[in-house]
Amino acid sequence: MDVESFFEEMPFADLLGVEVTEVEDGHAEGEVEMREELSWNADRMMAHGGVTFTLADTVGGAALVSLVDQPVPTIDMRIDYLEAGTGDLRAEADVVRCGSDVGVVDVYVYAEDETQVADARGVYKTG
């Protein structure tokens, strides 16, 4: 399975502009370019939490897909929002555990100025 093309064909992630930029050996990176439609604040460009969550979930899934070579539906994702996401967002994900039934991935999301805006842990179905 070509992991990058698989995630390019995900309609919801595509709608938000989520792009998976790197995928290999249980690690993935991705980004979303901030635009007015993704902001929760009409006066200042600040990413809605759903945008941050979708970026984390998509990049976390990509990290796991790089190991299991099949789609991995999300079972659970927990996210802590640490700062407002201003500017373009970037995420890095690393697989913590890849089992025959479930996989666990840690994801860190950063704002344009490299401030960490969120960290998440995703659990995905692998079998």
Secondary structure as the mmCIF struct_conf table of DSSP 4:
data_model
#
loop_
_struct_conf.conf_type_id
_struct_conf.id
_struct_conf.beg_label_comp_id
_struct_conf.beg_label_asym_id
_struct_conf.beg_label_seq_id
_struct_conf.end_label_comp_id
_struct_conf.end_label_asym_id
_struct_conf.end_label_seq_id
HELX_RH_AL_P HELX_RH_AL_P1 VAL A 3 GLU A 8
TURN_TY1_P TURN_TY1_P1 GLU A 9 GLU A 9
HELX_RH_AL_P HELX_RH_AL_P2 PRO A 11 LEU A 16
TURN_TY1_P TURN_TY1_P2 GLY A 17 GLY A 17
STRN STRN1 VAL A 18 GLU A 24
TURN_TY1_P TURN_TY1_P3 ASP A 25 GLY A 26
STRN STRN2 HIS A 27 VAL A 32
HELX_RH_3T_P HELX_RH_3T_P1 GLU A 36 LEU A 38
STRN STRN3 SER A 39 SER A 39
BEND BEND1 TRP A 40 TRP A 40
BEND BEND2 ALA A 42 ARG A 44
STRN STRN4 MET A 46 ALA A 47
HELX_RH_AL_P HELX_RH_AL_P3 GLY A 49 VAL A 68
BEND BEND3 GLN A 70 GLN A 70
STRN STRN5 THR A 74 TYR A 81
BEND BEND4 GLU A 83 GLU A 83
STRN STRN6 THR A 86 THR A 86
BEND BEND5 GLY A 87 ASP A 88
STRN STRN7 LEU A 89 CYS A 98
BEND BEND6 SER A 100 ASP A 101
STRN STRN8 VAL A 102 TYR A 110
TURN_TY1_P TURN_TY1_P4 GLU A 112 ASP A 113
BEND BEND7 GLU A 114 GLU A 114
STRN STRN9 GLN A 116 LYS A 125
#
